[in-house]
Amino acid sequence: MKVRKAIIPAAGLGTRFLPATKAVPKEMIPLLDKPAIQYIVEEAVASGIEEILIITGRGKEAIENHFDISYELEDTLEKKEQKELLQIIQPLSHMANIYFVRQRMPKGLGHAVGCAKDFVGDEPFAVLLGDDLFHCSEKPCIKQLIEQYEKHEASVFALLNVAREHVDKYGVISGHKVDEGLYNIDDLVEKPSIAEAPSNLAVMGRYVFTPKIFEMIEMTPPEKGGEIQLTDAMKKLTAFEKMYGYIFNGKRYDTGYLLGYLEAVVDFALRREDIKDDFFALLKEKL
């Protein structure tokens, strides 16, 4: 079955970017001249996704407004004959069929994905986390995973080789290689110690799931903090279905941290034809 639907969890509080996120959703913090979540939506659309559900929370109305039609703004730009600006904002409300549902309580990523059960139905679906941005020159990261899903008809998620000293920051897999870049998953360990990590292959924020994952989420008890972890549900899924991890081709940016965000800003700016030369000269001057 074709992967037509995607979920973008966007209900987090964004505490690492306070005070900016006190009034502005972290997903709306701009990376150059686009909010971060727009890059995520564009990746999904470029990968053939037709319907997108964004999981929001209290105070996230700006995300809905961004992807809605802005009659007043468009009318003003039309009257002022600012056609270039009009061409930038008009496609935002027509990129895909975008829906919203609110996660009423901060119960973790697993619970957020579970909020999409009725939207997904019995179809396979993609999940794109907003803190992870990817630059893939040949094809988007989620498209690479969709192709692997179509080939093997099993859940698959993005993997990245990380330095051994950083494995305690990620979910880490135990598995065996079955094809170029593809691993059959035996187990997942969330944030293991360096000594206990089964590998240095870490889970990144792109997934394609079968709808069976919803049963696993419902079977997963919350941790002490009351959160249901998606990794725990994925671990349960391996007992019922095959699951794969795929080392994607491209670069991943962790924009949930300030330095990761700054790295993304620099790299994305240096790829922009309209500003890269001047920006490089500015960096050179500052350094």
N, C-alpha and C positions, 0 to 999 in steps of 0.2 A: 504494500500500500504506500502511496506517495506521501512524503512528509510535507504537509501543507500548513501546519500550524506551529506557532512558536510562543513561548512564554518568556517574558522578561521580568524577573522579580525586581521591584524597585520600592520596597517598603522600608528599607533600612533607615536608621536615624542619621547615619553619616557622621558619627561622633569624632572621627579622626580629622574632620575638616571644620570643626567648630572654631570660631564662631560663625564662619560663612554659612554653615548649614542650619543655623538656628532658624532662619526664615526662608532659605532657598534650598530646595531638594538637592542632595549631592549629585543626582543624575542630571541636574540642570546647570551645574558648574561648567562653564565653557572651556572647551579645548580648541584654541584659536577662536574661530567665529561660529562654532556649533556647540550646543550642549552635548555632554558626553553620551546621553541616551540616543541622540540622533544617529551617531555612528553605529550603535547597536542595531537600531531599526534598519538602517541602510544595509548593514551586513546581512540581516535576515531577508530583506527584499531582494538583494542581489543573489541570494542563494535559492530563490524560487518560493519563498514563504509567501502565502497569500493572506493569512489571518494571524494577527498578533494580539495576545492578551498581556497587558502590563499590570502586574500586581503592585498596587500602590498602598499607601497608608495615610494617616492623618497628616495634613499639611502638604500634600503632594499635588494639589490642584494645578500647579504650574505645568506639570508634565502633560496633563490633559489639554490645557490651553495651547501648549506648543504644537500639538498635532491636530488642533481644531482649526476651522476656518476663522480668520480674523477679518470680519467684514469692514470694520472701521479703518484698520490699517491698510487693507487692500484698496479700499475706495480712495484713501488719501494718496497712496502711491500712484494710483491710476490717474487721479486729477492732476498730480504734479508731473505726470509722464515719466516717472522713475521706473522704467520698464525692467531694467536689470535687477533692481531690488524686488520687484514684483515676481520676476521669474525665479527668484531664490525662495520666497516664502510660499507661493501658491502650491508647489508640489507637496509640501509637508502634510497637507490634509488629504492627499490622494495617493500616498505611497503604498498603502495596503489598507485592509480592513482592520482598524485598530480598536480594541475594546479595553475596558478597564474594570478591575474588581479590587476591592479594598481588603487587605489583610487586617482585620480589626485588632488583633493583638500581636505583639512581636514574639512569635513562637518559633522562629527559626526558618532556615531556608527550606527544609523539608515540608514544613507546614505551608509555606508560601506556594510551593509547587503544587501541593495538595489542593489549594484553593482553585486550581484550574481544572479540576476533574470534570465538571460538567461541560466546560468549554471544549475540552479535548475529546471526550466521548471514548470511542474504541479505536482511535487512530494513533499512529506513532506521532511524536511531536519533538520539537527542539526546545532547548532551554539555553538562554544566553544571559550570563551574569553581567551586570552593568559595570562592575569594577574592573573587569578584564576587557581591554581593548586589544585588537589584533591587527597587524599589518601583514597581509599575505599577498604577494605580488601576482600570483597566478590565479588563485581562486580563494574566496573567503573561507575562514576556518570552519564555520558551520556547514558550508557546502561540502568541504572535504569529509566531514563526519556523515552528512546525509548520503554521500556516495558509498561510504563504507556500510552504512545501514542497509542501503538498497542491495548491496552485494551479499551481505550475510544475514539480513533480516533479524538483527539482534541489537540491543541497546549498545551504544558506543559513546565514548567521551574523549575529550582532548587530553593528551599527555605531553609532558615536557620533562626532559632531563634537567634536573636541578643539582646544584652543588650539594655534596653530602652534608655539609654543615647547615644547610637550609631546609632539610627534609622535615624538621619539626614545625614548619609553618604551613604544611600542606597535608592533604590526603594523599597517601602513598600506596601504590599497588604491589601486590604479589601476583605474578602471572608468568606465562611462557609465550615466547614469540611464535606466531603462526604465519606471518607474512611480513613484507617490508614495512616496518613502522607499526605493525599491528600486534597487539598482545591479547591473548585470552585471559580474562581476569579470574584469579582464584580467590583473592581476598583484597580488602581495602582496610587500611589503618589510618585513622584520623590523627594527624599531628604526632607521629611517633617520635620517641627520642632517637638521637643519631644511632645509638647502639642497637635499638630495636627495629629500625626501619628495614623492611624487607627488600627495598630497592631504592634507587634515586629517581624513579619515574613518578612524577607528581601529577595529580588531577588538576586540570585547568578549568576555567569557567564556561565551557561549551559542552553540551550534551545532546544526544538524541535518544529518547526513551521509547520503549513500548508502553502501552497503557497499564501493563502489569505493575509498574512502579507505584501506582496509586494504592494498590493493595498493600504493598510493602510499607508505604508511608503510614497507612492506617494501623499497621501492625507494629510500628516503631514507637516505643515509649519515649517520652521527653526526658532530656537530661535534667540534672539538678536545677539548672537555671530555667527550666520550663520549655526549652527549645527542642524541636525535633530536627535532627540533623539529616540532611539529604544523603550524606555518605553512609550513615547507618542503614537507611532504606536501600541504598544501592548494594550494600554488603548482603542484605537479606535476599535481594533479587538474584544474586549469583547462585543461590540454592535452587532456584526454579527455572532460570533461563541462562543461556550463554550471555556473557557481557564482554565487550571488547574495549580496550583503550588504544588510541591511535596517536602516534607522534605526528602532529600537524606540521605542515610546511609554512613557516612564517615566524613572526616575532610577536610576543605577547607583552603587554604593558599592564602592570598592576597599578591602576590609577586610584585605588583605595588608600594609597599611601602618598605622602607629599612628594617624596623623591621619585616614585614611579610616575606620578602625575607630571612632574617637571620633565622627566625624560621623554614622556609622550609628547609634551608640548614642543620640545626641541626637535625631536625626530619628525613629527608631523609638519612642523614649520619648514624644515629643511627639504621636505618632499614637495612643498607647494611651489609651483613654477612662478607664481606671481610675486613671491616674497623671499624665496630661498637665498638668492644672491645677496640681497640687502641684509637679511637676517644673519647670514654667515659672516658678513663683514662686521656686523654689530657684535656678534659673539667674539670674533677675533679681536676687536678693539677692547672689549671688556676683559678678555683673558690676557 
